Amino acid sequence: MEIIIKVNAEAAGLLAAGLIAEKIRTNPKTVLGLATGGTPLPVYEELVRLYRQENLDFSSVTTFNLDEYVGLGGEDANSYCRFMWENLFNHINIAPERVHIPNGLAEDMEAHCLEYEDRIQQAGGIDLQLLGIGANGHIGFNEPNSSFASRTRVVNLAPETVKANRRFFPAEEDVPRRAVTMGIGTILESRSCLLLAAGENKAEALAAALEAPVSSSVPASALQSHPRTTVICDRAAAAKLRNRLKNESA
Ligand code: F6R
């Protein structure tokens, strides 16, 4: 596992976007796994810039998002679908039919989750999965004690996740309590993973994920067993890594 520490969140995002762009330039049909939340925003901003100014071509790229809130439609201001269109897809030349985001309003959720997994398979699997990390160590919405073999499914959000996501909603009771998420098993099947972390509130989770023994109480620690994972974090998120000096770069 390669761990790269950058000076701040913007620098970390720039590097992550650069790696994604390199993948797309090498293979225009790249299948990307994407995340939402605050951490990937600098990544998406830079990908849009690369599209506009440096001819980065998304026309053959396929994407699969990690997760969506159950109960929110794609048009809802707080849905991850809306987030992705507003922050990335509306601004690049991606083909809408190659964009995949779990449907939080699917009538038959179980069938929808199976279909989502099938679609990933049909696309040839995910080449590069972008991930954030929750302060409780979650990846996607795989909360602590999720099985490392888990697949796309409906989950209950941990109370600390509901609190963390409160900032996007008018009131705490408006935050959805359930989400549909790719499983840890689904994530581990990606050919490569790119975990991005920024901010001091991620320092403890990152250290537990990278430097403590693998444990289902820290879902991101599952990545220790993934042969091709790159971690990019800022100094604040790296603050509790004991091996940080070995990895630091400007
Ligand atoms: C979002 C996702 C989550 C977030 C995590 C960190 O699609 O899967 O695991 O990556 O909650 O969120 P931020 O970046 O907002 O701190």
Boltz pocket constraint, residues with backbone or C-beta under 6 A from the ligand:
constraints:
  - pocket:
      binder: B
      contacts: [[A, 34], [A, 35], [A, 36], [A, 37], [A, 38], [A, 39], [A, 40], [A, 66], [A, 67], [A, 131], [A, 132], [A, 133], [A, 134], [A, 135], [A, 138], [A, 139], [A, 140], [A, 141]]
      max_distance: 6.0
